[in-house]
Amino acid sequence: MYKHICLIFILSCCLVNTAQAHRTKVFAWVDGTSVAGEVYFGGGDRAKGANVELLVGEQLVASTNADEQGEFRFERPQPGDYQLKANAGQGHVATFVISADEFLDLSGSAAGTIETQGAEHEDEVGFKNRETCAVLNEAALVKVIQPLRNQLDQYEANIRWHDILGGIGYILGLFGLWSLMRTRRG
Amino acid sequence: MHIADGVLSTPVLVAGIAMTLAGTILGLKKLDDDKIPFAAVLSACFFVASLIHLPLGPSSVHLIFNGLIGLLLGWLAFPVMLVALILQAMFFGFGGIVVLGVNCLNIALPAVMVGALLRPMRHHIPAQLLGFLAGSGAVLLTGIMVSLSLYLSGEAFSKTANVVFWGNLPLSLLEGVISGFIIVLINQVKPEILKGVHSNV
């Protein structure tokens, strides 16, 4: 009886926790003019206070610590290709890449405000307006897609039953193979 | 416990791979035919134990069961854990591929040490205490080895060691209690497992 209770306990432990893992992940996106992101462990637990570094090439640009929710933010970095490196301690390191084209192209509208002071042609102003509209549209789109990207990233980090069962199968199979080799040799 | 790729320096990585290789060869030499099914089951047990994961402090911990495996299998801990760690790295992304050697060493060497220390005492102390000492001792040793590998790769030792030690203390107590229960169970259900382990010392 005692044996069975223990077995049930161990099995239920496995059932409850299959969605949780021990993999560190960092995920980031361009939020307006800043880079925002979060550090978490597979399964969704947040890495509180993890150190996050913003790098270009191997050069450190900025460094910050994640808050209680595992979230962080770099204000106003120059648009460009960045690597993010999160360190949650004890060798739990994760990296993420943000490419230059994720940044909104604000250069057109920013330059426009200065240029329009000189020659104020009607159609040129109209063109600038259209460009600003496009930038705003893009920003709105990014905002809508963001939760989806988040969810996808976390889904990928989850552990699924078939992985676990497959792993156990591999282990038993490998030892079986070893056993087979031994008996052939013997 | 699973260190990711890109954290450790090359000499530490190479040393880890070399020592794990040596341990694995030694373990495979001691793997008798009648031990193979038992080793396979414990390997699967270790593989699954890492999925039982508890949020603790700023980090998160999971059970390891390396004390238990060291107590029951001795040097066989190396091949048993290497197989499970390779699969964990491949399937779940726990730790990196290049650091497999260091990760395996950090987990298997404490298992071997605890096993060698406690196995001679197994008839003199109660099973519950035996399991507790094996479980908690191996986790603490693993914590020390993890901080040591980080230190040798250039991280400030006192800071990481502090974090690792205090982070692992509750885990080591928990693992000790659970290992204690498992040893008691094994002692009642299949006492010959505990009696027979001396052939692998």
Interface residues (C-beta under 8 A of the other chain):
Chain A: Y2 K3 C6 C13 C14 N17 T18 Q20 A21 H22 R23 T24 F41 G42 G43 D45 A47 K48 G49 A50 N87 A88 G89 Q90 G91 H92 V93 A94 T95 A157 I159 D163 I164 G166 G167 I168 Y170 I171 L172 L174 F175 G176 W178 S179 R182 T183 G186
Chain B: M1 H2 I3 A4 D5 G6 V7 L8 L31 D33 I36 P37 A39 A40 S43 A44 F47 V48 S50 L51 I52 H53 P55 P58 S59 S60 H62 V83 A84 L87 Q88 F91 F92 G93 F94 G95 V99 V146 S149 L150 T160 V163 V164 G167 F181 L185 Q188 V189
